[in-house]
């Protein structure tokens, strides 16, 4: 067969595609495991702790692939997600979202089960945690290192020191260090721009750590975003990295320059419901409730996903320019189509689409089907 593909793999893929009836998130386990091992090796060679963010996959099964690769500490985006992964044996968990003190009951429960770390960026939250907790809690100070979404200003040294002093005086709380998320790397295009964001982030965190060193010599530095962690090899002055999207990657990471097409481990399989030659479009059953409405700006307009080619063993990036999904409604997706594509696609066909944002797509679909036909469930609320 072309490319050395086996008849067995062809039969498996044909069987899976034949059984699909609704938008289905396909997961290539081999690519996913390769992404995990690549990042594990990078962290080991750079001498930093890898604390991957599990908000992308939200799955016990995928989480176990990390455990098999030697990962022992994880990041999550909510206390509910912390509870979900604690129930599968993860015992060192950081919730990388400013702590919500209205969930104090869950925090009290979790600190009895695992080594829990949370993010704070104000003094009042520290006081609330100190007075209401019944067990030890690690505290990371969230620092705005350039993304400007949230976090303490790194030049507000007096407030940062005041918060650290309040943590030091508590019986329950332990200051772990300073933490940043360089989300501004998502605006980069190409490795040079990614490297610039990386250097700017490290400069902010290294300077702040140096300012705090005399009074707090044990503070660690945690950074994490998929673009810089995928492209850069060295993390001077950093103790841990927390990338998440790298487990799957997506069209955005491809545009940024974080990955190559063969690293993208998920595709949304969408049924064709209509073909519109007069508009040069194909109508997909796959809309905002499946992809989310995250979009990728391109010179030709906003893109919501790219059409891939089916292969005997999964999917591949097309040889030419890929057809983009140009519009999403709640259930509908409009795929721009070439004359050749219009001539060969029929209603009832299944087309594989690379999502713009795999984290959001996975969160909406709540389930994966592997290329071997195995169904993998995602987080349920606990």
C-alpha positions as CSV (number, residue, x, y, z in Angstrom):
1,X,0.0,0.0,0.0
2,X,1.2,3.6,-0.5
3,X,3.6,4.8,2.2
4,X,3.9,1.3,3.7
5,X,0.4,1.5,5.3
6,X,-0.9,-1.8,6.5
7,X,-4.2,-3.3,5.3
8,X,-5.2,-3.7,9.0
9,X,-4.8,0.0,9.7
10,X,-6.9,0.8,6.6
11,X,-9.7,-1.5,7.8
12,X,-9.7,0.1,11.3
13,X,-9.9,3.6,10.0
14,X,-12.7,2.7,7.5
15,X,-14.6,1.0,10.3
16,X,-14.3,4.0,12.6
17,X,-15.4,6.5,9.9
18,X,-18.3,4.3,8.9
19,X,-19.6,4.4,12.4
20,X,-19.5,8.1,12.9
21,X,-22.8,9.9,12.9
22,X,-22.2,13.2,14.8
23,X,-19.2,15.5,15.3
24,X,-16.6,13.3,17.0
25,X,-13.1,14.3,18.4
26,X,-10.6,11.8,17.1
27,X,-7.4,11.3,19.1
28,X,-4.2,9.9,17.6
29,X,-2.6,8.2,20.7
30,X,0.7,7.7,19.0
31,X,1.2,11.4,18.3
32,X,-0.1,12.4,21.7
33,X,2.3,10.1,23.5
34,X,5.1,11.4,21.3
35,X,4.2,15.0,22.3
36,X,4.3,14.0,26.0
37,X,7.7,12.3,25.7
38,X,9.2,15.2,23.7
39,X,8.3,17.7,26.5
40,X,9.5,15.3,29.2
41,X,12.8,15.0,27.5
42,X,13.1,18.7,27.1
43,X,12.4,19.5,30.7
44,X,14.9,16.9,31.9
45,X,17.6,18.2,29.6
46,X,16.9,21.8,30.7
47,X,17.0,20.8,34.4
48,X,13.4,22.1,35.2
49,X,10.4,20.3,36.7
50,X,7.6,19.6,34.2
51,X,4.2,20.3,35.7
52,X,2.0,19.9,32.7
53,X,-1.4,21.7,32.5
54,X,-4.2,19.1,32.3
55,X,-6.9,21.5,31.3
56,X,-6.3,20.6,27.7
57,X,-7.1,16.9,27.8
58,X,-9.1,16.7,31.1
59,X,-8.9,12.9,31.0
60,X,-7.7,10.2,33.5
61,X,-6.6,8.0,30.6
62,X,-4.5,10.7,28.9
63,X,-3.2,11.7,32.4
64,X,-1.9,8.2,32.9
65,X,0.1,8.5,29.7
66,X,2.0,11.4,31.5
67,X,2.4,9.2,34.6
68,X,3.9,6.4,32.5
69,X,6.4,9.0,31.1
70,X,7.5,9.9,34.6
71,X,5.4,13.0,35.4
72,X,4.5,13.3,39.1
73,X,3.2,16.9,39.4
74,X,0.4,18.5,37.5
75,X,-1.4,21.8,36.8
76,X,-5.2,22.2,36.6
77,X,-7.5,25.2,36.0
78,X,-10.1,24.7,38.7
79,X,-10.6,23.2,42.1
80,X,-13.1,20.8,40.6
81,X,-10.5,19.6,38.1
82,X,-8.1,19.2,41.0
83,X,-10.7,16.9,42.7
84,X,-11.1,14.9,39.5
85,X,-7.4,14.2,39.1
86,X,-6.9,13.6,42.9
87,X,-9.4,10.8,42.6
88,X,-7.1,9.1,40.1
89,X,-4.1,9.3,42.4
90,X,-2.4,12.6,41.5
91,X,-1.0,14.0,44.7
92,X,0.9,17.2,43.8
93,X,-1.5,19.6,42.1
94,X,-1.3,23.3,41.4
95,X,-4.5,25.2,40.5
96,X,-3.3,27.8,38.0
97,X,-6.2,30.2,38.5
98,X,-6.6,32.9,41.1
99,X,-8.1,31.1,44.1
100,X,-11.8,31.5,44.5
101,X,-12.5,31.8,48.3
102,X,-16.1,30.9,47.8
103,X,-14.9,27.4,47.2
104,X,-13.2,27.2,50.6
105,X,-15.0,23.9,51.5
106,X,-13.4,22.2,48.5
107,X,-10.0,23.7,49.4
108,X,-10.3,22.3,52.9
109,X,-11.2,18.9,51.5
110,X,-8.4,18.9,49.0
111,X,-5.6,19.9,51.5
112,X,-6.4,16.7,53.4
113,X,-5.9,14.6,50.3
114,X,-3.1,16.1,48.3
115,X,-0.3,18.6,48.2
116,X,-2.3,21.5,46.9
117,X,-1.0,24.8,45.6
118,X,-3.1,27.8,44.6
119,X,-2.5,31.2,43.1
120,X,-3.0,34.5,45.0
121,X,-2.6,38.1,43.9
122,X,-4.0,40.1,46.8
123,X,-3.6,40.3,50.6
124,X,-7.3,39.7,51.5
125,X,-7.3,36.3,49.9
126,X,-4.2,35.3,52.0
127,X,-6.0,36.4,55.2
128,X,-9.1,34.4,54.2
129,X,-7.1,31.3,53.5
130,X,-5.2,31.6,56.8
131,X,-8.3,31.9,59.0
132,X,-10.4,29.3,57.3
133,X,-8.1,26.4,56.4
134,X,-7.6,23.2,58.3
135,X,-4.4,21.9,56.6
136,X,-1.3,23.0,54.7
137,X,-1.6,24.9,51.4
138,X,1.1,26.0,49.0
139,X,0.9,29.6,47.6
140,X,2.2,30.9,44.3
141,X,2.1,34.6,43.7
142,X,0.7,35.3,40.3
143,X,2.9,37.8,38.5
144,X,2.0,39.8,35.3
145,X,5.1,39.3,33.3
146,X,3.7,40.9,30.1
147,X,0.4,39.2,29.2
148,X,-1.6,41.8,31.2
149,X,-4.5,39.5,31.8
150,X,-4.1,39.4,35.6
151,X,-1.5,39.2,38.2
152,X,0.6,41.3,40.5
153,X,2.7,44.0,38.9
154,X,6.3,43.0,39.2
155,X,7.5,46.5,40.1
156,X,5.0,46.7,43.1
157,X,7.6,45.2,45.4
158,X,6.1,46.5,48.6
159,X,2.7,44.7,48.0
160,X,4.5,41.5,47.0
161,X,6.6,41.6,50.1
162,X,3.5,42.4,52.3
163,X,1.7,39.3,50.8
164,X,4.8,37.1,51.4
165,X,5.1,38.3,55.0
166,X,1.4,37.4,55.6
167,X,2.1,34.0,54.2
168,X,5.2,33.5,56.4
169,X,3.2,34.4,59.5
170,X,0.6,31.8,58.8
171,X,0.5,28.3,60.3
172,X,-1.2,26.8,57.3
173,X,0.4,28.6,54.3
174,X,3.7,28.1,52.6
175,X,5.1,30.5,50.0
176,X,6.2,28.4,47.0
177,X,7.3,31.1,44.7
178,X,6.4,33.4,41.8
179,X,4.4,32.2,38.8
180,X,3.7,33.7,35.4
181,X,1.9,32.7,32.2
182,X,3.3,34.2,29.0
183,X,0.0,34.1,27.2
184,X,1.3,37.0,25.0
185,X,3.3,34.3,23.2
186,X,0.1,33.4,21.4
187,X,0.4,36.6,19.5
188,X,3.8,35.5,18.1
189,X,4.4,34.4,14.6
190,X,7.6,32.5,14.2
191,X,10.3,31.3,16.5
192,X,12.1,34.7,16.7
193,X,9.0,36.3,18.1
194,X,8.4,33.4,20.5
195,X,12.0,33.7,21.7
196,X,11.5,37.4,22.3
197,X,8.5,36.8,24.5
198,X,10.4,34.1,26.3
199,X,13.4,36.4,27.1
200,X,11.1,39.2,28.2
201,X,9.2,36.9,30.6
202,X,12.4,35.4,32.0
203,X,13.9,38.9,32.5
204,X,10.9,40.0,34.6
205,X,10.8,36.9,36.7
206,X,14.6,36.8,37.3
207,X,14.7,40.5,38.3
208,X,11.8,40.0,40.8
209,X,13.4,36.9,42.2
210,X,16.6,38.8,42.7
211,X,14.8,41.6,44.5
212,X,13.1,39.1,46.8
213,X,16.1,36.8,47.4
214,X,17.5,38.5,50.5
215,X,14.4,37.9,52.6
216,X,12.9,34.9,50.7
217,X,15.8,32.9,49.4
218,X,13.8,29.7,48.8
219,X,11.2,31.1,46.4
220,X,10.9,29.2,43.1
221,X,10.0,30.5,39.6
222,X,7.3,28.8,37.6
223,X,6.5,29.8,33.9
224,X,4.5,28.0,31.3
225,X,3.0,28.4,27.9
226,X,3.0,26.0,25.0
227,X,4.8,28.2,22.4
228,X,7.9,29.1,24.5
229,X,8.1,25.6,26.1
230,X,7.8,24.0,22.6
231,X,10.4,26.1,20.9
232,X,13.0,27.2,23.5
233,X,15.6,24.8,24.9
234,X,16.9,26.7,27.9
235,X,15.0,28.1,30.9
236,X,17.6,29.9,33.0
237,X,16.4,31.0,36.4
238,X,13.3,28.8,36.1
239,X,12.4,25.9,38.4
240,X,9.3,24.5,36.6
241,X,7.4,24.8,33.4
242,X,3.7,24.3,32.9
243,X,2.7,23.9,29.2
244,X,-0.6,22.3,28.4
245,X,-1.8,22.6,24.8
246,X,1.3,20.8,23.6
247,X,-0.3,17.4,24.4
248,X,-2.5,17.9,21.3
249,X,-1.4,21.1,19.6
250,X,-3.8,22.7,17.1
251,X,-4.1,25.2,14.1
252,X,-3.2,28.2,16.4
253,X,0.0,26.5,17.6
254,X,0.8,25.7,13.9
255,X,0.4,29.3,12.9
256,X,2.5,30.5,15.9
257,X,5.3,28.1,14.9
258,X,5.1,25.9,18.1
259,X,4.7,22.7,16.1
260,X,4.7,21.0,12.8
261,X,1.4,19.5,11.3
262,X,2.4,15.9,12.2
263,X,2.4,16.8,15.9
264,X,-1.3,17.8,16.0
265,X,-2.9,14.8,17.7
266,X,-6.6,15.6,17.4
267,X,-9.1,16.2,14.6
268,X,-12.8,16.9,14.7
269,X,-14.6,14.5,12.3
270,X,-17.6,16.3,10.9
271,X,-20.5,14.9,8.8
272,X,-21.2,16.8,5.6
273,X,-24.9,17.9,5.5
274,X,-24.9,19.9,2.3
275,X,-22.8,20.9,-0.7
276,X,-23.3,24.4,-2.1
277,X,-21.4,24.8,-5.4
278,X,-22.9,28.2,-6.1
279,X,-21.2,29.5,-2.9
280,X,-18.1,27.3,-3.2
281,X,-18.9,26.0,0.2
282,X,-19.6,22.7,2.0
283,X,-21.9,22.8,5.0
284,X,-20.7,20.7,8.0
285,X,-22.4,19.4,11.0
286,X,-19.9,21.0,13.3
287,X,-20.4,24.5,14.8
288,X,-19.6,26.7,17.7
289,X,-20.9,24.1,20.2
290,X,-18.3,21.7,18.9
291,X,-15.3,23.9,17.9
292,X,-16.0,26.9,20.1
293,X,-15.9,30.2,18.3
294,X,-12.2,30.8,18.8
295,X,-10.8,32.0,15.5
296,X,-7.5,32.3,13.8
297,X,-7.0,35.6,11.9
298,X,-5.4,35.1,8.5
299,X,-4.8,37.4,5.5
300,X,-7.9,35.8,3.8
301,X,-10.1,36.3,6.8
302,X,-11.0,34.5,10.0
303,X,-10.4,30.7,10.1
304,X,-12.2,28.3,12.5
305,X,-10.4,25.2,11.4
306,X,-8.6,23.5,8.5
307,X,-9.6,20.6,6.4
308,X,-7.2,17.6,6.6
309,X,-6.7,14.6,4.3
310,X,-7.8,11.2,5.5
311,X,-5.1,8.6,5.3
312,X,-5.2,4.8,6.0
313,X,-3.8,5.4,9.5
314,X,-5.5,8.7,10.4
315,X,-5.2,12.1,8.8
316,X,-2.5,14.3,7.3
317,X,-1.9,18.0,6.4
318,X,-2.8,18.4,2.7
319,X,-0.2,18.9,0.1
320,X,-1.6,22.2,-1.1
321,X,-3.3,25.1,0.7
322,X,-5.9,23.6,3.2
323,X,-9.5,24.6,2.9
324,X,-10.6,26.7,5.9
325,X,-13.7,26.7,7.9
326,X,-14.8,30.3,7.4
327,X,-17.9,30.6,9.5
328,X,-19.5,28.9,12.5
329,X,-23.1,29.1,13.8
330,X,-24.3,27.0,16.8
331,X,-24.4,23.7,14.9
332,X,-23.3,24.7,11.3
333,X,-19.8,25.1,9.9
334,X,-19.1,26.5,6.5
335,X,-16.1,25.1,4.7
336,X,-14.6,27.0,1.8
337,X,-14.3,24.5,-1.1
338,X,-12.3,24.3,-4.3
339,X,-14.0,23.0,-7.4
340,X,-12.1,19.7,-7.0
341,X,-13.4,19.4,-3.4
342,X,-16.9,20.2,-4.4
343,X,-16.8,17.5,-7.2
344,X,-15.8,14.7,-4.8
345,X,-17.6,15.5,-1.5
346,X,-21.2,14.3,-1.0
347,X,-23.7,14.7,1.9
348,X,-23.0,12.0,4.4
349,X,-19.3,12.1,4.0
350,X,-17.1,12.6,7.0
351,X,-14.4,15.3,6.9
352,X,-11.5,15.7,9.4
353,X,-11.0,19.3,10.6
354,X,-8.0,20.5,12.6
355,X,-9.4,22.7,15.3
356,X,-8.2,26.2,16.0
357,X,-8.1,25.6,19.7
358,X,-7.9,22.0,20.9
359,X,-8.4,22.9,24.6
360,X,-11.8,24.4,23.9
361,X,-12.9,21.8,21.4
362,X,-12.1,19.0,23.8
363,X,-13.9,20.7,26.6
364,X,-17.0,21.0,24.4
365,X,-16.9,17.4,23.1
366,X,-16.2,15.7,26.5
367,X,-15.0,12.5,24.8
368,X,-12.4,11.2,22.4
369,X,-12.3,8.3,20.0
370,X,-8.8,6.9,19.3
371,X,-7.7,5.7,15.9
372,X,-8.1,2.2,17.3
373,X,-11.7,2.8,18.1
374,X,-11.3,3.2,21.9
375,X,-13.6,5.7,23.6
376,X,-11.9,7.9,26.2
377,X,-14.1,9.9,28.5
378,X,-13.2,13.3,30.0
379,X,-13.7,15.0,33.3
380,X,-17.1,14.8,35.0
381,X,-17.9,17.2,37.8
382,X,-16.9,15.9,41.3
